[in-house]
Amino acid sequence: MSDQISGTSASDIADSVRALHDRGILRAGSVLPPVRELAATLGVNRNTAVAAYRQLAQAGLVVSRGRAGTVIAGLGSVAQEGYAPDTVLRDIGTGNPDPRLIPDPAPALMTIASRPVLYGEPVIDRGLEEWAREWMSVDLDDDDFRITVTSGAVDAVERLLAQALMRDDAVALEDPCFLASIHTVRLGGYRAVPVPVDAEGMTVEGLRAALDAGVRAIICTPRAQNPTGASLTPARAAQLRALLVDHPYVLIIEDDHFSVLSQRPYESLIGPEHRRYALVRSVSKFLGPDMCLAIAATDAETAGRLAMRLSPGTTWVSHLLQRLALTQLTDDSVMAQVAAAASHYAARNTAFAERLRTAGIDATVSDGLSLWVRLPQPARIVAERLMRRGWLARTGDDFALDECGTLAPPAPHRARSVRRRCRDPGRRPRRRRTMTTCRGRLSA
């Protein structure tokens, strides 16, 4: 392979590898020659070959496997949220809200203003901005925060990371983690650093280790964590804020996706002196995923950078959609339906957890649309047995990151296995013991 790569400078060598990849000569998984071999073949200094591979790694074209060599990167499949449309099974693993509990937007559509919006106008509807400021100000210590509207929470997170990070920067993710966050970080070319989650939220030791590893951003779910349902407790939030005092410029992104549906108070990682932050709240869980609208309250600097990525004529959120959301959010009858939905989800969560405990299965009442259940045997086996009985559930493996920040491989055919930290980047980690869990929608 080294005889097909050419160049005398790092840039030329990197361009040569890119060209071989574009022509299909190098495919995902192809092993590149060792640095010494490539340098000898091309007659260049070893540092030149190292610099070429570094450029390729920063561009996301290759990944280093340590002793296994440097290989062409590929985009493996990532588990996705949503339902399985072709299944005949009863799907309890979708993470969707109950459609019967989503308010009908038709009445609001008949009343929203229809004034055309033209290029050059403000990207945020004035009425929605005023409402959002009042909503967010209750939970933020910063009097100078700014409001940005995006096309959903995932869009907000992607833009926030893009304006703050470069490829290969480290991002702290909860472990187990929301699928969309895994997907966003992976496609953005960032390095995921897993932070374990327990019943009180992100662990202090886990976040300390992530900060020591140099993370430049943290994505946290303050309540109704997906998939565990955990919420930050006041004590845990205070401990995490104290830890972050020495890291005021690490971007904290709080995805408060369940917001008004949550049965838990909002607790935050964002301290009064923290300089880079974003509190993101979407309307998808209570007004419906098709609304595709989220509100982000950020510090002024972050807001300015986001504004460059949300300009009229490119990617601003439709003002018609913003007005529709505002009309519903300020309608007492609509919000009464939302409150009833919140009570329904909480009751279903409690009832299912109690039924599991009656059957001898450890289950803790949580918040959100998921219930995270620890099982006495591998979750895959339980999921297969449920399928034979007509139920489609998800195992915890989909949501797990290993100690190196990559998606954990499927669990082996045993209930327990040894966890091994990935200290040597050239050593493949053993398969971690997955959280033996099932996850299901509780609204059905």
Secondary structure, DSSP 8 states (H G I E B T S, - for coil): -GGG---SSHHHHHHHHHHHHHTTSS-TT-B---HHHHHHHHT--HHHHHHHHHHHHHTTSEEE-GGG-EEE---------S--TT--SEE--S----GGGS---HHHHTTS------TTS-SS-HHHHHHHHHHHHTT-S-TT-EEEEESSHHHHHHHHHHHH--TT-EEEEEES--HHHHHHHHHTT-EEEEEEEETTEE-HHHHHHHHHTT-SEEEE-SSS-TTT-----HHHHHHHHHHHTT-TTSEEEEE-TTGGG-SS----S--TT--SEEEEEESHHHH-GGG--EEEEE-HHHHHHHHTTS-TTTT---HHHHHHHHHHHT-HHHHHHHHHHHHHHHHHHHHHHHHHHHTT------SSS------SS-HHHHHHHHHHTTEE-EEGGGG-B-TTSSB-----SSS--------STTS----------EE--S--
